[in-house]
Structure formats: structure tokens, C-alpha cells
């Protein structure tokens, strides 16, 4: 078992992720300073307006963060926009769980979840 597999299995996704995407309250611009338990070398400060840096940071937070980390650092609109790239690089179990819980849809080209009131995903 790889280290990434071990880390992702330490805590179930259901306990680590917020219940709904509207619980995410991360910023859409600015610099985020990650706490030490989420920092990787060279990834302590993340400018969320830089697409590559943000996607790397979102991958770290989704795979290693606790519920409050995910809610604090991830922005729902940016997560939706980045999902086609993120879904291919995270653990398949986590990917499937995020797609169900946050109504993120599947691979690029597959139908997205229908929007509910005020542009929120249906069922959220």
C-alpha cells in the first residue's frame, strides 16, 4: 500500500468532507496560508488566483484535510470550475464521493448536475 493510499484511508471521506458544497467558504482571490498539517514543501502559501497553485492546494486539502480545512479553504465556484482537472488526479473513491456529495458531475463532457435555485446544485 502506498503512502497516499494509507493517508486517504486514515479517516473516512464521510467524516472529513462537509455535508454540502454550500458549506465551503474559501476565498475566490488572495493568498491562503495553509496550516502545517497540510503544508507540503513549497506549498505553504497559495495564491488562489493562480490556477495551477490552486488546483494543487485543492488536491492537498481534499485528500488530507479535515472537515473544517475543506470548508475553510475551498471555494465552491472554484471547485466546480477546477473539478474536471482535479477529478483525474485524486483517489477514485474520493473522486466518486465528492461527485455524489457535492453534485460535481462526472468527467468532462458528461452532463452536469442540474442547477437548483440561485445557481446552487439540485439537492443541496
N, C-alpha and C positions, 0 to 999 in steps of 0.2 A: 504494500500500500504506500502510495506516495505521501509526502508531507501535505500537499494540497488536499488530498482525499481525507487524511486524518483531521486536518483543520476544519474542513467543511462538515465533517460528521460529529464534531465535538458537541454541537448544540443543534437541535432540530431547527429547520427553517421556520416552522410554525411559531416557535417561541422567539426567534431572532428578528422576524420581519413584522412591521406594523400590519394591522388588520386591513387597512385600506390605503390606496395611493394618496387620498386627500390628507392623510396624516403626515405625509412628507412635507417638510417646511424648509428645506435647504435653499440657499440663496441662488439667484439666477445670474448674479455677477459678483465680482470681488474675489478675494483670496480667502481660502479656508485653511486654517492650521489644524492638521489632524492631531488627535491625541497620540501619545507614544505607542499605545497598544495597536494602533492602526498604521503607524508610520513605517514606510519602507525606506531604505537608503535613497535619498534624492527625492522622496515624495512626502515630505512633511508639510510643505506649503503648496497649495494647489489653486491656481487661477482658474475659476470655473468658466471663464470666457474662452479659454484655450481648449478646443475640442479634444485633443489627444490627452492632455493632462487630466481633464475632467473625466474622460472615459476610463483612464487608468485608476483614478481615485474612486470612481463609482464601482469599478470592479473590486477593488480592495474592500470598500465599505460593505458591499453586498456579500462578499464571501467571508469576511472576518468580523464585521461589525455586529454589535448587539442592537436590539430594537431601538434604543434611544439614539445610537450612532446613525442608523439608517434614516430615521425620522429627521434628525438634526442636519445631516449633510447632503441628502439627496433632494433635488428639486423635482417635483412631479412632471413638469413640462419638459425639462431637460432629459429626464429619464426616458420619457416616451420618445423623444427625438433621437436619443442615443441607443435605444433598445436594439435596433437592427444590427448594430456593430457589437454591442455588449453580449447579446444572446449567444453569439458564436464562440465566445471565449470563456464563459463561465461554466461551471459544472452542469451537466444536463438536468440533474434533479433540481438544482437551484433555479435554473432557467425555467423549467416547467412550472415550478411552484410560483415564481414571480409572475409568469404569464397568467396563471389562474387567479392568484390573489390580487394582482394589480391590473388585470384586464389589459395586458400589454399586446395581445395578439401574438401571432407566430412569426415565421420567417418573412423576410421582405417579399412582398408580392402576395402574401396571404391576407385575407380580409381582416381589418382591424375590428376591435370590439366596438359595437355601436355606442355613440355618444349619448349620454343622458342629459339632464338639464344643465345649462350653463357650461356645456362642453366637457362635463365630467363623464367618465366611462359609465356605462349602464351597470346597475347593480352596486354601485359604490355609494 
